[in-house]
């Protein structure tokens, strides 16, 4: 399992201009797993940089509004757009830090995945 996560994070560091819908969905799942597992938020812009989408279109890739997807937030409010309180994770604001850069998000995911090999 860890090896697969490492491979996925390594794939995210490649600079391709387009990502298939399947790759994008898989990457988003891994991002959400990382964010929720580490109780840290990331902006729509940071996620968009990783998957090659504009920040405003990231919400459509996240799927249903649910606590797991709520870790992706607006930069200005630190909250997910359009979520009711029951759709947010109870620990959403446990940390003040918000990852706002795609490269930083990738770096942290690679670090969490552990050493390669």
C-alpha positions in Angstrom: 0.0 0.0 0.0 2.8 2.4 0.9 4.6 1.6 -2.3 1.5 2.5 -4.4 1.1 5.8 -2.5 4.7 6.6 -3.2 4.3 5.8 -6.9 1.2 8.0 -7.1 3.0 10.9 -5.5 5.9 10.4 -7.8 3.6 10.5 -10.8 2.1 13.8 -9.5 5.5 15.5 -9.8 5.7 14.9 -13.5 4.9 18.0 -15.5 2.3 16.9 -17.9 -0.2 19.4 -19.2 -3.2 17.1 -19.1 -4.3 14.3 -16.8 -6.9 11.7 -17.7 -10.1 11.9 -15.8 -9.2 8.5 -14.1 -5.7 9.8 -13.1 -7.2 13.0 -11.8 -9.8 11.2 -9.7 -7.2 8.9 -8.3 -4.9 11.8 -7.5 -7.7 13.7 -5.8 -8.6 10.6 -3.6 -4.9 10.4 -2.6 -4.8 14.1 -1.8 -8.0 13.9 0.3 -6.6 10.9 2.1 -3.4 12.8 2.9 -5.2 16.0 4.0 -7.7 14.1 6.2 -5.0 11.8 7.6 -2.8 14.7 8.6 -5.7 17.0 9.6 -4.5 19.8 7.4 -6.3 21.9 4.8 -5.2 22.9 1.3 -6.6 25.5 -1.0 -8.6 24.8 -4.1 -5.7 26.5 -5.9 -3.1 24.2 -4.5 -5.1 21.1 -5.4 -5.8 22.6 -8.8 -2.0 23.1 -9.4 -1.4 19.4 -8.7 -4.2 18.1 -11.0 -3.8 20.7 -13.7 -7.2 22.5 -13.2 -8.2 26.0 -12.4 -9.0 26.6 -8.7 -12.7 27.4 -9.5 -13.2 24.0 -11.2 -11.7 21.8 -8.4 -14.9 21.5 -6.6 -16.5 19.6 -9.4 -13.7 17.0 -9.2 -14.1 16.6 -5.4 -17.4 14.9 -5.8 -20.2 15.1 -3.2 -19.8 17.6 -0.3 -18.7 15.5 2.6 -16.3 15.8 5.5 -13.4 14.2 3.6 -13.7 16.7 0.7 -14.1 19.6 3.1 -10.3 19.7 3.7 -10.0 21.6 0.4 -10.8 25.3 1.2 -10.9 28.8 0.0 -7.7 30.8 0.7 -9.5 33.8 2.0 -11.9 32.1 4.4 -10.1 28.8 5.2 -13.5 27.1 4.7 -14.8 24.9 1.9 -17.2 26.7 -0.5 -20.9 26.0 -0.1 -20.6 23.4 2.7 -23.2 23.2 5.5 -21.8 22.6 9.0 -22.8 18.9 8.9 -20.8 18.4 5.7 -17.5 19.7 7.2 -15.1 17.5 9.2 -15.4 18.1 13.0 -11.6 18.8 13.2 -11.4 21.0 10.1 -10.0 24.0 11.9 -7.8 22.0 14.4 -4.7 23.5 12.7 -4.3 27.1 11.5 -2.0 26.1 8.7 -3.4 25.8 5.2 -1.3 24.5 2.2 -1.7 27.1 -0.6 0.9 25.9 -3.1 0.7 22.8 -5.3 4.5 22.1 -5.0 4.3 22.3 -1.2 1.3 19.8 -1.2 3.3 17.4 -3.4 6.4 17.8 -1.2 4.4 17.0 1.9 2.7 14.0 0.4 6.0 12.6 -0.8 7.4 13.2 2.7 4.4 11.4 4.3 4.8 8.5 1.9 8.2 7.8 3.2 11.5 6.9 1.5 11.4 5.4 -1.9 12.7 2.0 -2.7 
